Amino acid sequence: MEKQEKDNFRPPIVTLMGHVDHGKTTLLDAIRKTNIVGREHGGITQHIGAYQITFQDKPITFVDTPGHAAFEKMRSRGAEVADIVILVVAATEGVKPQTVEAIKHAQNANKPAIVAFTKTDLPNINLEKVKKELEREGIIVESFGGKVPTVEVSAPKGKGIEDLLEMILLLWQLSPQQSLPDAPLEAVVVESFLDKNRGSVNTVIIKEGTLKLGQKIKKDNETITVKALIDDRGKNIPQAEPGKPVEVLGFKKVLEVGSIVHDLTITKTHESQKSASFADIIAKAEESRAKFKVIIKADVTGSLEAILTNLPENLLVVSAGVGEVTQADITTAKVAQAPILAFNVRVDKAANSQADKEGVIIKKYNVIYDLLSDIEDVVVGFEKAKQELKITGRAKIVASFDIEGKKIAGVMVTHGKLKNGDNIVVKRADGSSMETKIISLKRFKKNIESVSNGQDCGLGIDPALDFKEGDIIESLG
């Protein structure tokens, strides 16, 4: 059974987070040493931003994210790449500002957490008080009736280390992720730097697929052949499978932490797929005459969150998810009359064929900025088109005069119809516009309810505006 589990499920990826000086680095070192003692072969792990140990014949990968507030952004990315978050809290100090930040990142990433109480060998500790502080921040531990497990450790003395590792494996058994060594490559950058001898060094953790020596991979506009793969013990290895941290040599530039590396073949597939025109997308959305609707599919949760956070407010996301575009997405898009925006994901053959038959628009992206920029342009175009659809009448102000102290516009209707009670927009030659409402219409001194194309009339409005001859009136009904 253990052999089957080891073969079918990738190792859990764990990150430690907490306040500075609460013992995170010491705890990581203690975990490394525990692993070395239990090994028949192997050496001291290298500090490459992540490392993998074996405990009870099962591998566990640790991401070593920084603990200082200055690296909040990087630490947040660490929470996104990880499957489990170890919240490190010193029993002597309790919850501190960076503890609260760590809790926020873990909660935002929706990751299961384990609280590791450190420095438990020191005198004058009050764990009940610390647990209450955690409860105020939304972390309710098991002894308080919650679901968050706790482990008491003392890294310098090696106390509780194995208990912590057992808890990680237990938590992982509840929701393991399948190992996908044959899937398209998806590797997350967890550390990167420039070395004077080796050049750009980027540490990645393989989430899916297999990264091999000599393999062609791509990030942004840079395509490289992998020159070397170096594991966390400094050994050159021929390949790395899901869950494995490894240094990659071959990139000319230092990659941003949290970015995703893909197979060149998959990237080429994205680039070769047909691109929908903005006119096609707007035409599809106009049929709904409502908010511009979209369906979004992204490669990983971090990408999806970045996209959703930065979308225009006047956009309606019908559906959003992680993974390739499927036939179910096409069906949803057809019903919603919405295009699909696909970021770094494939479209399976059946879905592609169905999209062609149903007339569903799929637009693919490899850069988030391009997606956001394009959608901003499309939404602006859609709003203009929607505004045109709303216009029931248009007129030109040809004169203005006062009647009983009220300013009246003499207008000539050039399109459609104006009705008493219509909401209107008064547009000027400089591009500015003002909104008001028709409260009276008169022709030949008689009150009328409407006036049509080719007719003139006197028009009263409220609230009053400082209009002038040449201004255009558009009625929105």
C-alpha positions, 0 to 999 in steps of 0.5 A: 500500500505504501509503495502504491501511495508513493508511486501515485501521489506527489510529495506534499510541498510545505512552507514555514511562516512566522514572525522573525526570531520565532525559530523558523530557520532553526526548525528548518535546520533541525528537520534537515539534520533529522533527515540526514541521520535517518539516511543511508546515503546523502549529505548536507542539504544546500540552501537553494530555497527549497529542499526535500527530505524522506520521512517514514519512506515518504518524501516531503518538500519544504519551501524556505520562504523569508520571514521578514516583513520586507519580503511579504510579497515573496512570502505570499507566493510561498503560501501559494506554491505550498500545499501545507503551511506550518505557522511557527509561533514562539511559545515565549512570545505568542502572536506578533505582527508577522504572525498575523501576516503569515495567517493572512497569507495562509488564509488567502491561499486557502491552505491547511495549516499546522501550528508549530509552537517553538521554544517550548523548552524555555521557562515561563511559557503560557500556551493557553494564552497563545492559543487564545491570541491565535483564535482572535486571528481566526486560527482555532486549534484542535484543543479549542474545538477547531480543526488546526492541529498543533505540535510542540517543538524545541528545535535545538533539542530535537524535540517534536520534530518527528511529531511535526513530520508525522502530522504533515503526512497525516494532513496530506493523506486527507487530500493528496494530489496525484503525481503527474510525471507525464503531464505538460511541465509546470514548475514554480520558481521559488528562488532566483539569483545571479551567480558570477560563475554559473550565471542565472540560477533559478530554483523551481519546484515541479508541480506537474510533468518532468523537467529533464536535462537538455529539455527546452523550456520557456518563460516569458520571451526567453527559450532555453535548453536546460544545461544542468539540474542540481538537487538540494544536496548539490548533486547533478541529476538527469531529471526532476519529477513532481514535488522535487525542488531543483536548481535550473541552469540555462536562463540568461535572466533571473526569473521572478519568484512565483513565476511559472515555467512551461514546456516549449512545446506547450508554449508553442501550442498556445502561440499557434492557436488562432486568435479571436478579434476584438470585434468578434468578442464584442459582437458576442457580448453585445447580444446580451445587452448587459455587463460584458461577460467572460469565462476565465481559465488559468494555469494555477490558482496564483495566476487566477487570483492575479487576473481576478483581482485586476479585472475592471469593475464593470465586468461580469465573470460568469465562471473562473477556474484552474485547468484546461478549457473543457467541453463543459466550459464551452457549454457554459460560454454558449449559454452565457454568450461569453468569450473564454479567456485562457491563460497558459492552459490548453484547450482539449481537442473535443472542446476546440471542436465544440467551440468551432461548431457553437461559435464560442470565442476562445482567446489565449494568453501567456502574459497576464499584462496582455490579458488585462490590457486587452480586456480593458480595451474590449470592455471600453469598446463594449460599453460604447457599443452598449451605449449606442444600443440604448440610444432611442433618439438623437437631436441637435440644439439649434437655439436657446431661449428663456421662458419664465426664467427657465432655459429652453433648448430649441432642437432638431431631431436627427435620429429616432424619437425623443419622449417626455420623461426621457433621460438624456445626455448632452454632449459638447464638441470638446467631448464632455457630457452632462446628464439630465431629464426631459420635463417638457416638449412643445411644438407650436406652443402646444405640449406634446409627449414625443417628437420624431426624426425630422421634427423640431421642438422646444425642450425643457430639462431638469436639472438645468444645464448650461447648454449651447447651440451645436450641442448634441442630445442623446436620449436613453429612453 
